[in-house]
Amino acid sequence: MLQKTMTILANIPPGTHLPEGEDCFDEDEIAQIGQLLARLVYAPSGLRKKLQSYGVTLTRSDFYSEIPTIEDLEQSASRARPLKLDGLFPAPAIMRAFLTELDGYAADFRPPMVSDDPHRFAWQNGSFTFSDALAYYAMIRRYRPRTVLELGSGMSTLVAMEALKANGEGRLICVEPFPSDMLRMLPGITLMTHKAQELDDDFLNRHLTAGDILFIDTTHTVRHESDCLHIYLRLLPKLTCATYVHAHDIFLPDGLPLHLMRDHQIFWNEQYLLYALLLENPDTRILYGSAWHTRHNRQGLEAFMRGRFAPGGASFWFSRTPGKPG
């Protein structure tokens, strides 16, 4: 089955975008497999569960589908006015001024490009880098939190450890359901191997006090019983102290990049739930966005990086002060 198509694909790396009409499948084979898969979309759950054990989920492709079609994505990207959500942000001068303030706390963060030490952050890591890492370090140095609580940990944890060490104080709590060996071996952290949606509603209040940092980097998905639903609809609304909050892989004011959705089938929707939380919310104030500065203040972001690594990324920071007057 699919012998001709698989022969063609053998020379095409996964995630490669080919121009329309480029030869990447056998027409007859795909017609046959397409008809077969269409019959399996509503197959008994036992069969679909078995397919999921192989990392494959079959779902419908229609107007009501939660997953956009490639045609929809490409049409959206070609519009003269694609989705832009700039109205959420403070005035550009305010955003630029805060970045300038952060710059004063970033000068001593100079990690190597690569490192053989698993306990040392290095720029070339593929998961948490660019301006995101530098902004995280600077935020911890600037606000000197007593506690940094990460919901989702990894390379970011190494940044937090270095910043807290430079501060001379502060504890680091990591909630990570699938910790790497590196994370398990890190000294001086509190590691909790729970999913975020397993945390009780008062969890944040027990561990955070005014001025602390909540770092969110979980699945980025809004789906049935997802961690993002629990974080944004249960945990954050019940948090009673003023905190600085980070969310990762947030591309606001833009939607997700076309290549992530079309070529890698990544359809993260956390940022739209976050947008709804922040919209006209007097308890929150946007502080920083890597994507915002990449689009509107590229020169300032390059100056912030000081040649240490490429600017960019998708970190998003805001402060939350419950009950703040409007």
Residue pairs with C-beta under 8 A, 6 or more apart in sequence:
1 29
1 33
2 26
2 29
2 33
3 29
4 26
4 29
5 24
5 25
5 26
5 29
5 30
8 23
8 24
8 25
8 26
9 24
9 25
12 18
12 24
15 263
15 264
16 263
17 259
17 262
17 263
18 24
37 58
40 47
40 48
40 51
40 58
41 58
41 59
41 60
43 58
48 57
48 58
51 57
51 58
59 65
59 66
59 67
61 67
61 69
66 267
67 267
68 76
68 261
68 267
70 262
73 258
73 261
73 262
74 258
74 262
76 82
76 83
76 255
77 258
82 254
82 255
83 254
83 255
84 253
84 254
85 252
85 253
85 254
85 275
86 253
88 252
88 253
88 275
88 278
88 279
88 286
89 95
89 252
89 253
89 286
89 289
89 292
90 285
90 286
92 296
92 297
95 286
95 288
95 289
95 292
95 293
95 296
95 297
96 297
96 300
98 287
98 288
99 288
99 293
99 297
99 300
99 301
99 304
100 300
101 142
102 135
102 138
102 139
102 142
102 288
102 304
103 138
103 303
103 304
105 137
105 138
105 139
105 141
105 142
106 134
106 135
106 137
106 138
106 141
106 304
106 306
107 306
108 166
109 133
109 134
109 137
109 138
109 162
109 163
109 308
110 308
111 120
111 121
111 122
111 123
111 133
111 162
112 120
112 122
112 123
113 122
113 123
113 124
113 309
114 122
114 123
114 124
115 121
115 122
118 181
118 182
118 185
119 158
119 161
119 182
119 185
119 186
119 187
120 158
121 133
121 155
121 158
121 159
121 162
123 129
123 133
123 308
123 309
125 155
127 154
127 155
128 136
128 154
128 155
128 156
128 159
128 217
128 248
129 155
129 309
129 313
130 290
130 309
130 310
130 311
130 312
130 313
131 290
131 293
131 294
131 301
131 304
131 305
131 311
131 312
131 313
131 315
132 248
132 290
132 313
132 314
132 315
133 155
133 156
133 159
133 309
133 313
134 304
134 305
134 308
134 309
135 288
135 290
135 313
135 315
135 317
136 156
136 159
136 160
136 163
136 215
136 246
136 315
137 159
137 162
137 163
139 213
139 244
139 246
139 288
139 317
140 148
140 160
140 163
140 164
140 167
140 170
140 213
141 163
141 166
141 167
143 211
143 213
143 244
144 167
144 169
144 170
144 211
145 170
145 211
145 212
145 213
145 244
146 169
146 170
146 171
146 209
146 211
146 212
147 170
147 171
147 172
147 173
147 207
147 208
147 209
147 212
147 213
148 160
148 164
148 170
148 171
148 172
148 173
148 212
148 213
148 215
149 173
149 175
149 204
149 207
149 208
149 212
149 213
149 214
149 215
150 156
150 157
150 160
150 172
150 173
150 174
150 175
150 176
150 215
150 217
151 175
151 196
151 214
151 215
151 216
151 217
151 218
151 227
151 231
152 175
152 176
152 196
152 215
152 216
152 217
152 218
152 248
153 174
153 175
153 176
153 179
153 183
153 191
153 217
154 176
154 180
154 182
154 183
154 217
156 215
156 217
156 248
157 172
157 174
157 183
157 186
157 189
158 186
160 172
160 215
161 172
161 186
161 188
161 189
164 170
164 171
164 172
171 190
172 188
172 189
172 190
173 189
173 190
173 192
173 207
174 183
174 189
174 190
174 191
174 192
175 192
175 194
175 196
175 199
176 183
176 191
176 192
176 193
177 193
177 194
177 195
177 196
178 193
179 191
179 193
183 189
183 191
184 191
195 227
196 218
196 227
196 230
196 231
196 235
197 225
197 226
197 227
197 229
197 230
199 230
199 235
201 234
201 235
201 238
202 238
203 235
204 214
204 235
204 236
204 238
204 239
205 238
205 239
205 240
205 241
208 214
208 239
208 241
208 243
209 241
210 241
210 242
210 243
211 242
211 243
211 244
212 241
212 243
212 244
213 243
213 244
213 245
213 246
214 239
214 243
214 244
214 245
214 246
215 246
215 248
216 231
216 245
216 246
216 247
216 248
217 246
217 247
217 248
217 249
218 227
218 228
218 231
219 226
219 227
219 228
219 270
220 228
220 248
220 249
220 268
220 269
220 270
220 271
221 227
221 228
221 268
221 269
221 270
222 228
222 229
222 269
222 270
222 272
222 273
223 229
228 270
228 273
229 273
232 270
232 273
232 274
232 277
236 245
236 277
236 320
239 320
239 322
240 322
241 322
242 319
242 320
242 321
242 322
243 319
243 320
244 287
244 317
244 318
244 319
244 320
245 317
245 318
245 319
245 320
246 315
246 316
246 317
247 270
247 271
247 274
247 315
247 316
248 314
248 315
248 316
249 268
249 270
249 271
249 314
250 270
250 271
250 274
250 289
250 291
250 314
250 315
250 316
251 257
251 271
251 291
251 314
252 271
252 274
252 275
252 289
252 291
252 292
252 316
253 289
253 291
253 292
253 295
254 291
254 295
256 266
256 267
256 268
256 271
260 266
260 268
261 267
271 316
274 316
277 284
278 284
278 286
278 318
282 324
282 325
282 326
283 320
283 321
283 322
283 323
283 324
284 318
284 319
284 320
284 321
285 318
285 319
285 321
286 316
286 317
286 318
287 317
287 318
287 319
288 315
288 316
288 317
289 315
289 316
289 317
290 301
290 312
290 313
290 314
290 315
290 316
291 313
291 314
291 316
293 300
293 301
293 304
293 311
294 301
294 311
294 312
294 313
298 311
301 311
301 312
302 311
304 311
305 311
